[in-house]
Amino acid sequence: MLEPMFMLNGMLKEDVEKSGERWFAPAEEARLVADIQENLPLVVQSLYNFWRNKRSGATVAGRPKSGRNDPCPCGSGRKFKQCCGRPEN
C-alpha cells in the first residue's frame, strides 16, 4: 500500500540498488512515476480508509459506577449517597 509513496520519494530505488538488484530503465521508471502520480489520490484515499476502519469508536470505561449504598470511592468510609453521591441543593 505504501509502495507508491516510496517510489515517489526515491526510497524504493535506494533499497533496490543497496540490495544489488537491477532498477528499471529510465523510460520505464518515468512511466511508473507518471502512473503513480496519476493514481495518487486513489492511493491516499485507500490509506485513509484503511486507518479509518482500524479506529475504535467505543469508549473505555475507567471504573465501574458506585451504587448508592456502596462505600464511597474517595476513601471516607461513608456510603456513596452520604458523601460524593449527595445531590447538590
N, C-alpha and C positions, 0 to 999 in steps of 0.2 A: 504494500500500500504506500510506503514511503519511498519506494524506488524512484519515482519521477522527481521527487524533491532532491534526492541525492544525485540524480543525473543532472539536474539544472545547476546545482551549486558546485559540481565538479568532484564531489567526494567519491562517487561511484567509479569514475575514471581513475582516480588516485588509488583506490583499493584494488582495482583490476591490475593496474600496472605494478603495484607493490607485490602482488602475488605471482607476477611473472607471466600472466596471461596476456593474450593479444586484445587490443582495444579495437573498436570499429574504425573503418576507413573514414577520412574526414567528411566525405559526401554522405555516408551512412549516418555518422554522428550528427551532422547538420539536419538530416531528415528526421532523426529521432527527437532531437531537441525541438524542432518545429512542431512535430506531432504532440509532444508533451505540453508545449506552450498552448497549443490549441485546446487540449483537453484538461488544462489545469483547473478551471472552475469545477469540473466534474470530480477531479481528484480531491479538491478541497472540500466539496460537499460530502464526498464519501467519508473523509476523515471526520468531519463534523458529525455525521450520522452515526459513525462507529462509536465515538465517545459519548454522544447524547444517549445512546442505548445502554451504555455502561453506567450512566448516572443513576444513583439511587434516589428515588423520590420519597422514600419513607423516612420519618424522623425516628431517632432512637431515644427512648425514654431514659432519663438519668437514674431515677429511683422510683419505686412504686409509691403511690399516693398513700398518705397516712389516713387511717379511718378515724372517725370522731372519737372513739373510745380507746384508741391505741395510745401508747406513750408518745409524747412529743419528740420529734427527731432532734430538737435543739439540745436535748440532754437535761432539761429542767426537772424531769421526773414527774411532771404533771401530765394529765391527759391532754391530748392534742386540742380538744374542744375548749379546754380551760386555759390554753396557752397560745400558741401561734395560730390555732384554728378559730380563735374567737372572732366573730364578726365585729367589725369596727362600726360603732354607732356614733 
